[in-house]
Amino acid sequence: MLALAITGVVVAALATNKVSVEAGMLGGLLALILVGAVSPERALAGFAHPAVIAISSLFVVAATLFSTGATSSFVAPLLGLPKSVRIAQLRLTVPVALLSSCINNTPVVAMYVPIVQEWSRRIRVSSSKFLIPLSFASLLGGQLTLIGSASNLIVMGLYVEYLDSLGLARPSSLRQFWAPAMLGLPVLTVGLAYLVGISSRLLPERRKAATDRGNVRQYSVQMHVPKGSRAEGKALQRLGLRHLPGLDLYAVEREGEAILSPSTDMRLAAGDRLYFVGAFDAVVDLQKVYGLVPSHRLSEDSPAQPSAAAELVEVVVSHESPVVGKVIRKADFRGTYEAGVVGVHRCGEPILSPIEDVEIQEGDTLMLDAPEGFEDDYRSSGDFCLVAKVPGYEHPNHAGRRKAVAVCGVLGLGIMFTEWPPMVVCLGAALLMVFLGCIPPQKAFLSIPLRVIATIGAALGLAVALEDSGAAQFVADNVLDFAEGLGVGDRGMVLGIVATASAFAQVINKNGAAAMMFPIAMAAAARLNVHPEPFAFSLIVGCGLSFMSPVSYNTNLMVYAPGGYKFTDYPRVGFPMTVLLVLLVAWLCPIAFPFRPLS
C-alpha cells in the first residue's frame, strides 16, 4: 500500500507540471527506499541496467550521424514544394517516422523543427499544421524496431531478464530487433493515415502563414566547388540546393560565364561559383552542405573540412573598423581577425556581386567563420558595434560521414544477427564512432542527456519496488478482475494493459511508463498462466502512445512553443488517435502474438 501511495503521489506531482520528471522520479525512489518498500541495492540497480547503457550509447550514435551531416543532406529534397497541406504532411511524416525507427527521435525532431518552420514559410502554410504531426510521427516510427525508442530497449531488456528467471528461451536477436514492427507497422500506417487525413482539420493556425519575406534579413553568400569535392558532378537537385528553404540560388559562374537561374538538373563542376541570397538560418544551413566551401577557404590546405573548433559569428562593422572602405579581398580578415567572410548583409541593399569584390561600409553586417572564442575576444572591440555567436552551430565533420554511416549499419546488423546483448553492440558502436574520429570524446559524453538517464534509472527502481512490494501483482489482479467481470476475453486483458500504459505515458513519459508497467504486465500474464510475449510487445506500443500532452514526451514539448500551440491542441488531435490505436493494438495483438500456455 505504501508503494502504491508513493507512486500515486509521484504521478500526481508530475501531472501538475510543477515538478520535473527526473526530480519526481528520484524523489519517489528515495521515499520507497526510506519506507522499506525496496532495498537500496535493488532500487539503484536500475542505473546500471543494460538498457541504460544501450540508450546512452545510442545517443552518441545519433549525435555522430547529425554532426557529420549524414542525416540532414536529404531532408530538403524530401520535403520539396508540395501544393496541398495533406501532401506536405505526408512528405514530412513518412521520412520522419522511418528515420525515427533507427535513431533516437529527439535529435530527429530537433533537426526538423527549424527546417519545417522555414519550409512552412516558403510554401505559405502555417507551421502549426506540421509540428504536432512531426512529433507524433517520430513517436509512431519509434515502435518499428528495437532501437527505435528508449522505451523499447527498456521493455525488451526487462523481458529477456524475466524469461531467464522463468527458465524460458529468449527470442532470437533478429526477432528482438524486428518483432516490435508486427504491431508497430499497422499502428504506424493507421496513425499516419489519421494525421494526414484528419489532423489538418483539427489543428488551428496558431502561427499565421507567411505572405511576405521582405522584412527578413537577407545575406549575400558565395560558395565554391573545390577540385575533388563530393559535389563535383552532382545535380543541384540531388544536393538539395534548389530546395533549401529561405535560400535563392540565383546564378552559377563557370569559367567566367554566369548562368542565371540554373535548372535543378544542372551538374556542378570543379571551380564553379554559386551565388546565393538567403535568410540568416538558411545561410547557416548552407555551410553544412557536403562538398561546398565558402570563398575564404579555397586557399586552405583542406578546404572541405573546417576546424571543429571554428564558430559562426555575426558582426556589425563600426566606423572605427580598419576594414571600412576596403574590398573584402584586400581587407585581410584572415591576418587581422583569423576569420573569413561567409556572407554580407547591407540593410535595404541586396548585394549581387562576388563576396571578395564587396567594399565594406560602416553598418554592414558580416557573417564570419571565426576561431573558437572570437565573440569573447572582440565583444568590446571598437572595430565592431555588435558581435554575436550563432548559437548551437557546429561545423559538420564531413570527413567522418561515411565512417559514421558504416558504423550505424554495423550496429543494426550486429543487433539483428549476433547473440551479443544490445548493450554490447550499442556501446561498441558508440566507441567506434569515437575511435574513428567521427565525434570528439568530449562531445560524445555531452550528447548523453543526464536528465533522461536519471529518469530511466529512477523509473527502473520504481518498477522494482512495485514488484518486490507486491503492488504490481495487486494492480494486475484488480485490472484482470475488472476485465473478467466485463467478459471481454484475452483482447480485453491486452486492452487494459495498453490503455493503462498509455495513460501513464501521458504523465511520466513513455520511458518511465515502460519501466513501471512492465511488472504489472508480467503479473497479468502470470495470472492468466500464458506466455508473457503478447503483453511485452503490446506494452512496447502502448508506452509509445503519448499524444495527449505537451509534457508527455520530449518531442511534444520541443514543438510546443515553435508551433504556438495551446495545451488543448494536443488532446484535440491526440485523444481520438490514442483511442483508435489502443483499440487497434488490442485487436491485433492476439493475431500477431497468439496466447499460448506457459511452458
SVG drawing of the C-alpha trace seen along z (x, -y; Angstrom):
<svg xmlns="http://www.w3.org/2000/svg" viewBox="-19 -56 67 82">
<polyline fill="none" stroke="black" stroke-width="0.4" points="0.0,0.0 2.9,-2.4 4.5,-1.6 1.2,-2.4 0.6,-5.5 4.1,-6.9 3.8,-6.0 0.4,-7.8 1.9,-10.9 4.7,-10.9 2.2,-10.6 0.0,-13.4 3.0,-15.7 4.2,-15.2 0.6,-15.8 0.8,-19.3 3.7,-20.2 5.4,-21.9 7.8,-19.1 10.4,-17.9 10.1,-14.3 13.6,-13.4 13.1,-15.1 9.7,-13.5 11.1,-10.0 14.2,-10.3 12.2,-11.7 9.7,-8.8 12.5,-6.3 14.1,-7.8 10.8,-7.7 10.4,-4.0 13.8,-3.2 13.1,-5.1 9.8,-3.2 11.4,0.1 9.4,1.0 12.7,1.8 16.3,2.3 18.8,-0.4 20.8,2.1 17.7,3.2 16.4,-0.4 19.7,-1.7 20.5,1.2 18.4,-0.4 21.2,-3.0 23.5,-0.1 20.8,1.7 22.0,2.9 19.1,0.9 20.5,-2.4 24.0,-1.7 22.4,-0.9 20.3,-4.0 23.3,-6.2 25.3,-4.7 22.5,-5.3 22.5,-9.0 26.2,-9.1 25.5,-7.3 22.6,-9.7 24.8,-12.8 27.5,-11.5 25.1,-11.0 23.9,-14.5 27.3,-16.1 28.7,-14.5 25.7,-15.7 24.7,-12.1 21.1,-12.7 20.5,-16.3 21.5,-16.3 18.4,-14.5 15.8,-16.4 15.2,-19.4 14.8,-17.4 12.3,-15.1 10.2,-18.0 10.1,-19.7 7.4,-22.2 4.0,-20.4 0.8,-22.0 -1.5,-21.0 -1.4,-20.6 -2.1,-16.9 0.7,-16.2 3.0,-18.3 2.2,-16.4 2.7,-13.1 6.1,-14.2 7.1,-15.3 5.7,-12.4 6.8,-9.4 10.6,-10.1 10.5,-11.3 8.8,-8.0 11.3,-5.9 14.3,-7.9 13.0,-7.6 12.9,-3.8 16.7,-3.6 17.9,-6.6 16.5,-8.4 13.6,-10.6 14.6,-13.6 17.5,-14.7 15.4,-13.9 12.8,-16.4 15.4,-18.9 16.8,-18.8 13.5,-19.1 11.9,-21.9 13.8,-24.9 13.7,-23.3 9.9,-22.9 9.5,-26.4 11.3,-27.8 9.7,-25.4 6.2,-26.3 7.0,-30.0 8.2,-29.0 5.1,-27.1 2.8,-29.7 1.3,-27.3 1.1,-27.8 3.8,-25.8 1.1,-24.8 -0.2,-22.4 3.1,-20.4 4.9,-20.5 2.5,-18.3 2.3,-15.8 6.1,-15.9 6.3,-14.9 3.6,-12.3 5.2,-10.7 8.5,-10.4 6.7,-8.6 5.0,-6.2 8.2,-5.4 10.0,-4.6 7.8,-1.5 9.2,0.2 12.5,1.6 14.2,2.5 16.4,-0.6 13.7,-3.0 12.9,-4.1 14.5,-4.0 11.3,-2.5 11.6,0.4 15.0,1.2 13.8,0.9 10.9,3.3 13.0,5.8 15.8,5.8 13.3,6.4 11.5,9.1 14.7,11.0 15.6,11.0 12.1,12.1 12.3,15.1 15.7,16.0 14.2,16.0 11.4,18.4 13.9,20.7 12.2,19.9 14.0,19.5 14.9,15.9 13.7,14.7 16.4,14.6 18.3,11.3 16.6,10.9 13.2,11.3 14.0,8.9 15.0,6.3 12.1,6.6 9.2,8.1 8.0,4.7 7.1,3.9 4.5,6.7 2.3,4.3 4.2,1.1 3.8,1.2 0.0,1.4 -0.1,-1.3 2.2,-3.5 0.1,-3.0 -3.2,-3.9 -1.6,-6.7 -0.1,-8.4 -3.3,-8.0 -5.1,-9.7 -2.5,-12.5 -2.6,-13.2 -6.3,-12.7 -7.7,-14.4 -5.1,-16.4 -5.1,-19.4 -8.8,-19.9 -8.3,-19.6 -5.2,-21.8 -5.8,-25.5 -3.4,-28.1 -1.7,-29.2 1.1,-30.7 -0.1,-32.7 1.2,-31.6 3.8,-33.9 2.8,-36.1 5.9,-38.3 9.6,-37.8 10.5,-41.4 11.3,-42.1 13.7,-39.1 17.4,-40.0 19.0,-38.7 22.6,-37.7 24.6,-37.5 26.7,-34.4 29.2,-32.8 30.1,-29.1 32.7,-27.2 33.1,-23.7 36.7,-22.7 38.6,-20.2 37.9,-16.7 34.8,-17.8 31.9,-15.3 29.6,-17.9 31.6,-17.6 29.3,-16.0 26.3,-16.1 23.0,-17.7 21.7,-20.8 18.5,-18.9 20.4,-15.9 22.4,-18.2 19.2,-19.9 20.4,-23.3 17.2,-24.2 15.0,-23.3 16.8,-24.9 14.0,-26.9 14.7,-30.6 17.6,-30.5 17.7,-31.5 20.5,-30.2 20.3,-33.0 23.5,-32.3 26.3,-29.8 29.6,-31.1 31.6,-28.7 34.8,-29.6 33.9,-33.3 30.4,-32.9 27.4,-33.5 24.5,-31.1 21.4,-32.8 18.6,-30.9 20.2,-27.5 17.9,-24.5 17.6,-21.8 19.2,-19.1 22.4,-21.2 25.5,-19.3 28.3,-21.1 31.9,-21.1 35.1,-21.8 35.7,-25.5 32.1,-26.5 31.0,-29.5 27.5,-29.5 25.8,-32.8 23.0,-32.8 20.8,-35.3 19.1,-34.0 17.8,-34.4 20.1,-34.0 19.0,-30.5 19.2,-29.3 22.8,-30.7 23.8,-28.9 22.4,-25.6 24.2,-26.2 27.5,-26.0 26.7,-22.3 26.1,-21.2 28.6,-18.5 31.1,-19.4 30.7,-23.2 33.1,-25.7 33.0,-29.5 35.4,-31.6 37.9,-32.2 38.6,-28.5 39.8,-27.9 43.3,-28.9 43.5,-26.4 45.2,-23.1 41.9,-21.2 39.1,-23.5 36.4,-20.9 36.9,-20.3 36.9,-23.4 38.3,-23.1 35.9,-21.6 36.7,-24.5 35.5,-27.1 32.3,-29.0 30.0,-31.3 29.5,-34.9 27.6,-37.9 29.4,-41.3 28.2,-44.8 31.1,-46.9 31.7,-50.2 33.1,-53.4 36.3,-52.8 37.0,-49.5 40.1,-49.3 38.3,-47.4 35.8,-50.2 36.3,-51.3 38.2,-48.2 37.1,-45.4 36.9,-42.1 39.8,-40.5 42.2,-43.3 40.8,-43.7 42.9,-40.7 40.3,-39.3 42.4,-36.1 45.5,-38.0 43.7,-40.6 41.0,-38.5 41.9,-34.9 38.4,-34.8 36.8,-34.6 33.7,-36.3 30.9,-33.9 28.1,-36.4 27.3,-40.1 24.1,-41.9 23.5,-45.6 20.2,-46.9 17.8,-47.6 20.5,-47.0 20.9,-43.5 24.5,-42.7 24.6,-40.6 28.4,-40.7 31.2,-38.3 31.9,-38.4 35.6,-39.2 34.7,-42.3 32.3,-43.9 33.5,-47.2 32.8,-47.1 30.8,-50.0 30.0,-51.2 26.9,-49.4 27.4,-46.3 26.5,-43.0 29.0,-40.3 28.8,-36.6 32.3,-35.3 33.8,-31.9 35.9,-32.6 38.0,-30.7 36.5,-29.5 36.4,-32.3 36.0,-35.1 32.9,-36.5 34.7,-36.9 37.8,-38.4 36.0,-41.1 32.9,-41.8 34.4,-45.1 36.4,-45.9 35.8,-49.2 36.0,-47.5 32.5,-46.2 29.3,-47.7 28.0,-44.2 29.4,-40.7 27.1,-37.7 27.9,-34.0 25.4,-31.8 24.1,-29.7 24.3,-25.9 26.2,-25.9 28.9,-23.4 30.7,-22.8 29.8,-19.3 32.6,-16.7 32.0,-15.6 35.3,-13.6 33.7,-11.2 30.4,-10.9 31.0,-7.6 32.5,-6.0 29.5,-7.1 27.1,-5.6 29.1,-2.4 29.2,-2.0 25.5,-2.6 25.0,0.2 27.2,2.5 25.2,1.6 21.9,2.7 23.5,5.9 25.1,6.7 21.8,6.4 19.9,8.5 22.4,11.3 24.6,11.8 23.8,13.2 25.6,10.3 23.3,8.3 22.1,5.0 24.1,3.2 27.4,4.6 26.6,3.8 25.4,0.3 28.4,-0.5 30.7,0.9 29.2,-1.3 29.5,-4.4 33.1,-3.7 33.9,-3.0 32.5,-6.5 35.0,-8.0 38.0,-5.8 37.4,-6.5 37.4,-10.3 33.7,-10.8 33.0,-12.6 35.3,-14.0 35.2,-12.2 34.1,-15.3 31.2,-15.9 30.2,-12.2 29.8,-12.4 27.9,-15.7 25.5,-14.2 24.2,-11.9 21.3,-13.7 21.9,-13.2 18.2,-14.1 16.9,-11.3 19.3,-8.8 18.4,-9.8 14.7,-9.4 15.1,-6.0 17.3,-4.7 14.8,-6.0 11.9,-4.6 13.5,-1.1 14.0,-1.4 10.3,-2.3 9.4,0.7 11.5,3.0 9.7,1.5 6.3,2.2 7.3,5.8 9.1,6.5 6.3,5.0 3.6,6.9 2.0,3.7 2.3,4.9 0.5,8.1 -2.2,6.2 -2.8,3.8 -2.7,6.7 -5.2,8.7 -7.7,5.8 -7.3,5.0 -7.9,8.6 -10.8,9.0 -12.4,5.9 -11.8,7.2 -13.1,10.7 -16.2,9.1 -16.9,7.3 -16.3,10.6 -14.0,9.1 -11.7,12.1 -8.0,12.1 -8.2,8.9 -9.7,7.1 -6.7,8.1 -4.4,6.6 -6.7,3.6 -6.4,2.9 -2.6,3.1 -2.2,0.9 -4.7,-1.7 -3.1,-1.9 0.4,-2.1 -0.7,-4.9 -2.3,-6.8 0.9,-6.6 2.9,-7.7 0.9,-11.0 2.2,-11.9 5.5,-10.3 6.7,-9.9 7.0,-6.7 10.3,-5.6 9.1,-5.8 5.8,-4.2 7.6,-1.3 9.6,-0.5 6.7,-0.9 4.1,1.0 6.4,4.0 5.9,5.8 2.2,5.2 2.1,6.7 4.1,9.7 1.8,10.2 -1.2,10.2 0.5,12.9 1.2,15.0 -2.4,14.6 -3.6,16.0 -0.9,18.7 0.1,17.7 3.4,16.9 4.3,13.2 5.2,12.4 1.8,10.7 1.9,8.5 5.6,7.5 5.2,6.4 1.8,4.8 3.4,2.8 6.1,1.6 3.5,0.0 1.3,-1.2 4.1,-3.2 4.7,-5.0 1.1,-6.3 1.9,-9.5 0.0,-12.0 -2.3,-13.9 0.0,-16.3 2.9,-18.6 4.8,-17.4 4.2,-13.7 7.4,-13.4 10.4,-15.5 9.4,-15.8 5.9,-17.1 7.4,-19.8 10.0,-20.7 7.3,-21.7 5.0,-23.4 6.5,-26.9 7.6,-26.9 4.1,-25.9 2.4,-28.5 0.2,-25.7 -2.2,-25.7 -2.3,-22.7 -5.7,-21.7 -4.4,-21.3 -2.6,-18.1 -5.7,-16.2 -7.8,-17.6 -5.6,-15.7 -4.1,-13.1 -7.1,-11.7 -9.0,-10.3 -5.7,-9.0 -4.8,-7.3 -8.2,-5.6 -8.1,-4.4 -4.6,-2.9 -5.2,-1.4 -8.2,0.5 -6.2,1.5 -3.4,2.9 -5.9,4.9 -7.5,6.4 -4.2,7.2 -2.1,8.4 -3.6,12.0 -3.2,12.3 0.5,11.2 1.4,12.8 -1.0,15.7 -1.7,16.5 -0.2,19.9 0.2,21.8 3.2,21.1 5.7,23.9"/>
</svg>
